[in-house]
């Protein structure tokens, strides 16, 4: 019997480090995407839009864990 993953854990993991919640959900491509894009937005916009990537990553991780 496979253990059911908690969507809340996926969301919190991606809120802390974008992409880690996607790894938790088994979505490696999306995890790598967020690990690369988020720092780009933090540095590229001087910190103005990096938080948006954190929130979007957490929402997506939650939804991806629900779908698994």
C-alpha positions as CSV (number, residue, x, y, z in Angstrom):
1,X,0.0,0.0,0.0
2,X,1.4,3.4,-1.1
3,X,1.5,6.1,1.5
4,X,-0.6,9.2,0.8
5,X,1.5,12.4,0.6
6,X,0.2,15.5,2.3
7,X,-0.4,18.5,0.0
8,X,0.3,20.9,2.9
9,X,3.8,19.6,3.2
10,X,4.4,20.0,-0.5
11,X,3.2,23.6,-0.3
12,X,5.4,24.5,2.7
13,X,8.4,22.9,1.1
14,X,8.0,25.0,-2.0
15,X,7.4,28.1,0.0
16,X,10.7,27.6,1.8
17,X,12.7,26.5,-1.3
18,X,10.8,26.7,-4.6
19,X,10.9,23.4,-6.4
20,X,11.3,21.2,-3.4
21,X,7.5,20.7,-3.1
22,X,7.4,19.6,-6.7
23,X,10.2,17.1,-6.0
24,X,8.1,15.8,-3.1
25,X,5.2,15.4,-5.5
26,X,7.4,13.5,-8.0
27,X,7.4,16.3,-10.6
28,X,11.2,16.6,-11.2
29,X,10.9,18.8,-14.3
30,X,8.8,21.4,-12.5
31,X,11.0,21.3,-9.5
32,X,14.1,22.1,-11.6
33,X,12.1,24.9,-13.3
34,X,11.3,26.6,-10.1
35,X,14.8,26.1,-8.7
36,X,16.2,28.0,-11.7
37,X,13.5,30.6,-12.4
38,X,12.9,31.8,-8.8
39,X,16.5,33.0,-8.1
40,X,16.4,34.6,-11.6
41,X,13.4,36.7,-10.6
42,X,14.9,37.5,-7.2
43,X,18.2,38.8,-8.7
44,X,16.8,40.1,-12.0
45,X,14.1,42.3,-10.4
46,X,16.1,43.3,-7.4
47,X,13.9,41.3,-5.1
48,X,10.6,42.7,-6.3
49,X,9.1,39.6,-8.0
50,X,11.0,36.7,-6.3
51,X,8.2,36.4,-3.7
52,X,5.7,35.9,-6.5
53,X,7.6,32.8,-7.7
54,X,7.6,31.4,-4.1
55,X,3.9,31.7,-3.8
56,X,3.1,30.3,-7.3
57,X,5.5,27.4,-6.7
58,X,3.8,26.6,-3.3
59,X,0.3,26.7,-5.0
60,X,1.4,24.5,-7.8
61,X,3.2,22.0,-5.4
62,X,-0.1,21.7,-3.4
63,X,-2.1,21.0,-6.5
64,X,0.4,18.5,-7.9
65,X,0.5,16.5,-4.6
66,X,-3.3,16.5,-4.6
67,X,-3.3,15.0,-8.2
68,X,-0.9,12.2,-7.2
